[in-house]
Amino acid sequence: MTNNHNKKSVRKEIYVVAVIFGILFISMIVYFLRFLLFDSREFIYNSYNSRFSVFADDVVRGPIYTADGRAMAKTTKDDEGNEVRVYPDERLFSHAVGYVGHGMAGLESSYSFDLLKSHISLSDQINNSLTGRKSMGDSLYTTLNYDAQKAAYDGLGMFDGAVIAIDPETGKVVAMVSKPDYNPNTIDKYWDDINDTEKGDSALLNRAANGAYPPGSTFKIVTTLAYLRDGNSSSDFSYKCDGKFLVDDYTIHCSGNKSHGQEDLLKAFSNSCNSAYASIGVELDRDIFQSTAEDLLFNKSLPTMLNGAKASKFKINKDTKESIVAQTAIGQGKTTVSPLHMCMLVSSIANDGALMEPYLVDRIISDDGEVVSETEPALYGQIMSSKEAELLEEYMEAVVTDGTAEKVNFGDLKVYGKTGTAEYTENKKITHSWFVGYAINDNGKKLAIAVIMEGAGYGSKYAAPLAADVFKAYLGN
């Protein structure tokens, strides 16, 4: 009996050990698969990965081009024969392309592995290896359009801020500018100054994708949709504006204290009437307000191939003071957005409610002209119904034809938009200038845009004309 008991005990111990090893083995397989599927790219593309220096021993870092074939980054040699990374347009594409030196940023970082891979013919690679020559790395062709980028960059001028423009039907990023900027050709020389966090201007920050701003009146797009989803129709709304709205002993003023008089919803939107929209906000079902914002990607990671895109913030609940809800409804309060997010929002309106995932790289080409890879446009999903998008388009059209942007020269383009003037300090006379919207030319070609100019003032006076310049540069006049 004792021997049998001992045998059973040993078998049980063997079984337990086998189960433990089995669990460990399965865990290792799961971890390995997760690494291959999700984490390997982040590890390989880490800008401080020492293996890049090994690749660089055999391959010349490939060039980066605009969609129209202009070199934004290329490798040349100095007088002593050393390889030098050169950025012909200096600051123009700094945040999109990035830099090499003190680590890497932008496309130089996220596609470094691709730029240091060579897909020229095997015979040429062997020949180069035998003769001690480097093979040429693959070329990166982006979605960026030179003329649109130049218009955006020049339009920002001396203002800090950002411009991002996207083809709403594909998700291609056509322009992406952020200021303050830097010259990637001199990143090593001026690194301490550029990276001085005490200065507070954050030249390395890509404000287009990573900025966090109060949306101002551009947020009235969200409030309008929440109002309609709360069981209201556009014909239900009627409001007499006297230039101010009082709630919880807090007064919300219309821009310039202007009294808009009797308004329906369309007129309140095109006039960007703060009083009307504050009144809408306090009457909204808060759960519907919150869920509408989240359907439009607030409080969520943005679906995009752009690295580090910042999530926007929105929060309303049953305990939120009515004065805060009223401020939130007009794009103030504690809500923050990135220009990228606002551009994605209006892109979906331009695309019948369907959102395409934004991306910057169109294709990778070997030095001998073979296509290594191409990016296929990816549909994220329907963030609003086509009927909702159609109604919002009608409202955004009224802004341009009979509202706050009616004096802006958009040429012959069909334009839909929303201006915004966002307070960001206790001094309410200093405001950010916003414009979000999209344009269509006679051939049906579309471009969506978000513009923010920090501290510039009225959206109709500064941001909207800048958007018009970008539209014309890309779509024609």
N, C-alpha and C positions, 0 to 999 in steps of 0.2 A: 504493500500500500504506500509505503514511504517513497519507494523508487518511482511509482506511478505519479505520485504527487509532485516529486521533484521534476520529472519529465514534463508534466503539464505546466509547472512554473517556468521552466526553461523555455518551452514553446511560447508561452505567453509573453515572456520577456523579449524573445526574438521577434514575435509579432509586433510588439509595441515599438521596438527599434526600427523594424521594417517600415511601419506606418510613419514614424517620425522622419526617416530618410526619404520616404515617398513624398511626404508633404514638402520637405525641403527641396527635393528635386523638382516637383511641380512648381513650387514658388520661384525657383531659379529660372525655369522655362518661361513662366508668366512674366517675370521681370525682364528677361532677355527679349521676349517678344514686344513688350511695352517699349523697351529702349529702341528697338529697331523701328517700330511703327510711329512712336511719338517723340522720344527724347534724343535720338541719335543726331538729328539735324541740328538741334540746339547745341549739342556737345561739339560736333564737327565744325559748326560755323561760329563757335565762340571766338571772338576777336583776339583772344590771348592764347589760342591753341598753338602750341609750339610746333605742331606738324606743318603749319603753313610755311615755316622757314625751310623745311625739307622740300616741299613742293616747289618753292621759289628757286631752289638750286637747279632745277631742271626745266622750269617753265617760266616764260616771260608773262607777267600779269596781263590779262587781256583787257581790251578797251571797253568803255561803256558809251553807248550812243543814245541820242534822242530817237524818237520814232521816225523822224525825217532825216536820220543819218548823220547828224553832227556829233563829233566826239566830245563827250563831257569829261572823260578821263582817259588817259593813255599813258603808256610807259615809253620813255625816251632814255637817252644816255647823255650824261654831262661830258665836259671836256676831258675828264679823266677816265671815261668809259664806264662809269657807274650808272646803274639803272635809277631813273628818277620818275616818280609818278607826277604827271602834269595834268592840271585842270584848266583848259584853255579859256573858259568863261569865268574863271575865278569864283566870285561869290554867287553867281546866278543860280547854280544848282546845288549849292553847298549842303543843304539839309536833305535833299533827295539822294544825291550821289554819296555824300559823306567824305571821308578822308582815310588815308593810310598814314600812320604815325601816331605815337601815343595810343596804341590800340587802333581800332577802326570804328567807323560809324557809317550809317546809311547803307546804301547798296554795296559799298566796298566791304562792309562787314557781313551783311546777310547773304551775299553771293560770293564771298571770298573764295570758297572752295571751288565754285564753278569757274571763276576767273583764273584760277591756278590749275585748272585741268585743261589738257590739250586733246582735242579729238581730230587732229589732222591724221592723215593716213598712217598706218602702222609702219610702212616702209620709210616714210619721212621721219617718223619718230626714231626709228632704228638708226637711220643715217645721221640724224642730229646727235644721237647718243654716241655713236662711234667717232664722230668728228669733233665732239666736245662743244657742240652748239646747243643752245636752249630751244625748245619748241615753243611756238607762240600759243598763249592761252586762248581760251574761247572768248568770244565777244558777247556782251550783254546788250540787247536792244530793248530799250524801255518803251513805255507808252507816252512819255513826255513829249509835248509839242513845243518846239523852240519859240515860235512866235507868241503862243499863249503864255509861256513861261516868262518871256521878256516883258510882255504887257503887264503881267501880274507884278513882276519885280519892280519895274519902273513906276507902276501905279502906286505901290506902297510908299515909294520915295523915302523920306526920312522917318516915317512912322514905323513903330514896332507893330507887329501883328502877323497876319497870315492870310494866304489865299490858297484855296484848293479847288480844282475843277475836275469833274469826272464825266465821262461818257455814260449817261444813265442806262443805255441799252446793253453795255458790255461790262461796265465797272472799271474801264481803263482810266487811270489817273492821267489827265492831260497836262495839268500844271500843279505844282506844289511849291509854294514860296513861304519862307518864314523869316522874320526879322525881329531882333538883330541877328546878323549873320556873321560869317567869317570867311576868310580866304583859305581854302584847303591847301593852296600852294605854300603857305607860310605857317602852317599849323604847328610845326616844330619850333619855329623861331618865336612865335608869340603865344605859345601854349599857356604859360603861367597867367598871362593877361586874359586870354579867352576863357580859361577855366577858373577864373577868380569868382567864386560863388558869393563873396561879400559885396561885389558890385551890384548884384541883383538883376542884371539884364539878361543873364542866361543865354548867351549867344549860341551855345551848343544845343539848346532845347528846340526841337522841331514843333513850333506852336501849331502848325497845321494839323498834326495828328495827336500831339501830346498836350496842347494847351487846354486850360480849364477856365472858361469865361462865363459870366452871367449872359444868358442869351438875349436879354432885352425883348423887344417886341417880336423878334423872329419866333419866339416861343408861342405866340398867339396861334400859330398853325396847329400846335398840339392842343391848346385850349379849345380851339374851334372844333377839332375832331372829337374831343371828350364831350363837348356840349351836344354834338349831334348823336353820339353814342349813348347819351343819357336820356334818350327818348324824345329829344326835341327835333324840330325841323327848322330850316332856315327862316321860314315864314313866321315862326312862333315868337321871334325876338323883336322887341321894340324897346328903345331906351332913349330918354332925353338927357343929353350930356350938357352939364353946365360947367364943365372943365375940372370937376373934382369929385371924389368919392370918399366918404367918411366911413370907417369901420374900426371898432375898438379904439376910438379916439385917435386913430391914425388916418391921415389924409393922403390919398393918392391923387396926383395931379396929372392931367393930360399935358402933353408936350407943349411948352410955352404957355401953359394955363389956358389953352384954347378951348372955347365952348363949341362943340360940334353940333349942338341942337338935336333934333329928332333923328334917330338912326335905326335902320334895320341891321341885321347881322352883317350883310355884305358891306354896308357903308361903315359900320364900326370897324370892320377888319381893314378896309382900304384906307380909312382915316387913321388907323392904328390908335384907336380911342382907348386910353388906359382906363377911364372911368367905366365904360361899358364892359370891358373885359374883367375888371375887378369885380363888378357886380355879377358877371357870369361865374367867376371863380367861387365866390362864397355860396352860390346856389347849387353848384355841381355836387353830385354824389361823389364822395371822396374815393371810394373804392374804384369807381369807374375812371376817375381822374388818374389815379395811380396805375391802374391796369392799362389805360390808353398810353400813358407815357412809357410803360414797360414794353408794350407791343411795339412801340417805336424805338426800342433798344436802350432806353434809359435804365441805368443800374445793371447793365449787361456788358460783357465783353463784345466789342464790335466785330462783326464777321468780315475780316479783311486780311489780306496778305501783308499789309504794312505793319512792320514790327513796332511793338510798344504802344499801339493806339490806346489812348486813355478813355476809360469808361466815363460816361456822363452821369451826373447825380440828380436824383429827383426823389423827394419824399413828402408825402402828405398822408396823414392818418386822422383818426377821430379826435385826437388830442391837440392837433395843430390849431393854433389861434387863427381866427378868421382873418385878421390883418395879414398874417403870413400867407394864408391861402390866396388872398387877394393879390398880394405882391407876386406870388408864384405864378398866378394866372397871366400876369403881364411880363413874365420873364425875369423877375427880380427874386427876392427871397434868397433861398439857399441853393437854388438850382444852378448847376454848371454844365457846360457842354464844350466839346471840341469843335473846331471848324469842320473837321472830317465828318463828325456825326451829323452836323446840320446839312452838309453837302449830301450825305447818304440819304437823309430824310427827304430832301427835295428831289433827289434822283429817283426815289421810289414813286413820288407823285408824278414825275415826268414819264415814268415807265408803267403807268396804270396800276400802281400799288406794289409792283414787284421790285425787290431789291437785289441788285447784282453786287457781288463782293468786289470791293475795290482792289486793284492790283497795279504794280508799277513795272513789272518785267514782262515784256511781250514774248520774247524768244531768246534762245541762246544759240549762237552760230559758231561753228569751228572756223579756224583761220582760212581753210580752203573752201568755205562756203556751204558746208553741210549743216542742216538743221539738227541740233543736238536735242533740243526740247522746245515746246511751245506751251504757253499758258492758255488754257481754254476758259472762256468766261464761265463763271459759276453763279448760279441762281441761289441766293440765300433763302428766299421765300417771299410770300405775300404778307407785307406788314400792315397793309390796309386793303380794303376791297377796291376794285376798279371804280365803283360808283363813288366811294369816298374820295379817291384820288381825283376823279373828274370834278367833284364839287370844290375841293380845295384849289384845283387849277383855276376854276372860275373866279374864286376869291383872289387868288394871286394875280390873275390877269387884271382885275379891277384896281389893284395897287399901282400897276404900271399905267393904266389908261385913265384912271380917275382918282388916284390916291396919292400917297406920299412920294411915289417915284414917278409921277406923271411928267415932271419937267426934265427927267433924265433922257439924254439922247442915245437911244438904243439902235438908231439907224432903221433899216427896213426889217429888222429881226422881230419875230414874235416872241415876246418876253413875259414871263410869269415870275413874280417875286414877292419878297417881304423885306421891308426895311426894319432896322432895329437901332435903338439908342439905349445903351445899357449903362446904368449907374454902377460904379464899382468902388467908390469911396464915400465918405460922409459929405464931401463936397459934390452936391448933385449937379453942379454946373460943368463938371468934368465927366465926360461919358465916352464909352467905346462906340465906334461906328460899325454897324452890321448891314450886310445885304446877303440874302440867300435867295436862290431861284434858279431858273433855267431858261434857255433860249432855243429857238428852232429856226433854221433858215428855210429858204424856199424849196430846198431839196429834201427836207425832213430830217436833216442832221441836227442832233441835239447836244447841248452841253449844260451841265448843272454846275453851280458854283456856290461857294461860301467865302465871304470876305469879312475880315474883322480888322479894323484900324484902331489901335489902342489910343484912347484919349483924343480922338479926332473930332468927335461931335456927332452931328446928325447923320444917320445912315443914308438918307436921301442926298446929302450934300457931298459925302466923301466915298463911302463904300459902294454905293450904287453906280456912280460914274466909273469907278475902277472896274467893276464887274462888266459894264458896258464895253470898256476897252478890251477886256479879255474875250468877251463874246465875239466882238468884231474881228479880233486877231485870228481867232480859230474858225469862226463860221462865215466870215466875210461880212460886208456891210449891207 
